[in-house]
Amino acid sequence: MNKQLRYVSEPEDKEQFTEQYNRFYTSFAKIYDGVVRVLPFWKRWLKATLPHIQGSRVLEVSFGTGYLLMQYASQFDTYGIDYNARFVTMLQDKLAKADLSAKIQQGNVESLPYEDEYFDSIINTMAFTAYPDGEKAMSEMHRVLKPGGKIVMVDVDYPFDHNRIGVLITRAWIAGGDIVRDMEPLFTKFGFEFTNEEIGGFGSVHLYVAKKP
Ligand SMILES: C[S@@+](CC[C@H](N)C(=O)[O-])C[C@H]1O[C@@H](n2cnc3c(N)ncnc32)[C@H](O)[C@@H]1O
């Protein structure tokens, strides 16, 4: 990696990092919901996960506004977990209005309240960069995934070709406080077979499909 394309170190005070982010989401939950709804490219990035979801049991970790979960909830036995209590209530309301059912709860990616090897797919979009402890988060997702199951993830990284605009976009995420990581060593460490594909943002938005052997 080019020396100027640096990744972000994890914060020392991980609890404080999560709480600070959480206060931000609580204040801006409604605005965030509106922003996702009107940004066609954001929706396109999230929907890039849809063809890769395998059932029957699907978990979305950090669903945020729930835009993506609402797209597939009718097709699978769907579970969702998010740290932010306001997002949880908002999604429960949306599901009830649409007459859809999914098991939605508040919780932390670092201690998922599910049995080992329970899910066929785990969806995670634009959220891994909000986790202060990447290994703990990955270890929990790995634990609750069945052998043969998939993590389908969308998140920010540098473009493969280091093009200027894509690099600037990635740096803007970092400046905003996101922990942009090289995901590949992390997937490798947990024994996943994975693909890494650029899906937008001048190469700064990546889709990872990681299979647990
Ligand atoms: C940038 S938002 C992404 C939301 C949504 N997936 C999307 O793509 O629009 C990050 C989400 O991660 C959630 N989050 C942050 N830390 C978390 C944690 N430790 N455990 C579970 N969710 C967390 C936040 O509450 C928020 O919903």
The ligand as an SDF file (V2000), in Angstrom:
LIG
                    3D

 27 29  0  0  0  0  0  0  0  0999 V2000
  -23.2290    4.3980    9.1450 C   0  0  0  0  0  0  0  0  0  0  0  0
  -24.5200    3.5270    9.9690 S   0  0  0  0  0  0  0  0  0  0  0  0
  -24.9430    2.3210    8.7170 C   0  0  0  0  0  0  0  0  0  0  0  0
  -26.3900    1.9290    8.7980 C   0  0  0  0  0  0  0  0  0  0  0  0
  -26.9140    1.0720    7.6640 C   0  0  0  0  0  0  0  0  0  0  0  0
  -26.3700   -0.2690    7.6960 N   0  0  0  0  0  0  0  0  0  0  0  0
  -26.6740    1.7120    6.3110 C   0  0  0  0  0  0  0  0  0  0  0  0
  -25.9260    1.1380    5.5000 O   0  0  0  0  0  0  0  0  0  0  0  0
  -27.2260    2.7840    6.0560 O   0  0  0  0  0  0  0  0  0  0  0  0
  -23.6550    2.5720   11.1890 C   0  0  0  0  0  0  0  0  0  0  0  0
  -24.5950    1.7430   12.0500 C   0  0  0  0  0  0  0  0  0  0  0  0
  -23.7990    0.9370   12.9270 O   0  0  0  0  0  0  0  0  0  0  0  0
  -24.4560    0.8570   14.1730 C   0  0  0  0  0  0  0  0  0  0  0  0
  -23.4590    0.4720   15.1930 N   0  0  0  0  0  0  0  0  0  0  0  0
  -22.3830    1.1990   15.5940 C   0  0  0  0  0  0  0  0  0  0  0  0
  -21.6980    0.5320   16.5300 N   0  0  0  0  0  0  0  0  0  0  0  0
  -22.3270   -0.6510   16.7150 C   0  0  0  0  0  0  0  0  0  0  0  0
  -22.0900   -1.7790   17.5410 C   0  0  0  0  0  0  0  0  0  0  0  0
  -21.0460   -1.8140   18.3770 N   0  0  0  0  0  0  0  0  0  0  0  0
  -22.9300   -2.8270   17.4750 N   0  0  0  0  0  0  0  0  0  0  0  0
  -23.9970   -2.8050   16.6240 C   0  0  0  0  0  0  0  0  0  0  0  0
  -24.2750   -1.7670   15.8210 N   0  0  0  0  0  0  0  0  0  0  0  0
  -23.4590   -0.6990   15.8650 C   0  0  0  0  0  0  0  0  0  0  0  0
  -25.0390    2.2520   14.3580 C   0  0  0  0  0  0  0  0  0  0  0  0
  -26.0410    2.3180   15.3390 O   0  0  0  0  0  0  0  0  0  0  0  0
  -25.5410    2.5330   12.9460 C   0  0  0  0  0  0  0  0  0  0  0  0
  -26.8310    2.0410   12.7620 O   0  0  0  0  0  0  0  0  0  0  0  0
  1  2  1  0
  2  3  1  0
  2 10  1  0
  3  4  1  0
  4  5  1  0
  5  6  1  0
  5  7  1  0
  7  8  2  0
  7  9  1  0
 10 11  1  0
 11 12  1  0
 11 26  1  0
 12 13  1  0
 13 14  1  0
 13 24  1  0
 14 15  1  0
 14 23  1  0
 15 16  2  0
 16 17  1  0
 17 18  1  0
 17 23  2  0
 18 19  1  0
 18 20  2  0
 20 21  1  0
 21 22  2  0
 22 23  1  0
 24 25  1  0
 24 26  1  0
 26 27  1  0
M  CHG  2   2   1   9  -1
M  END
$$$$
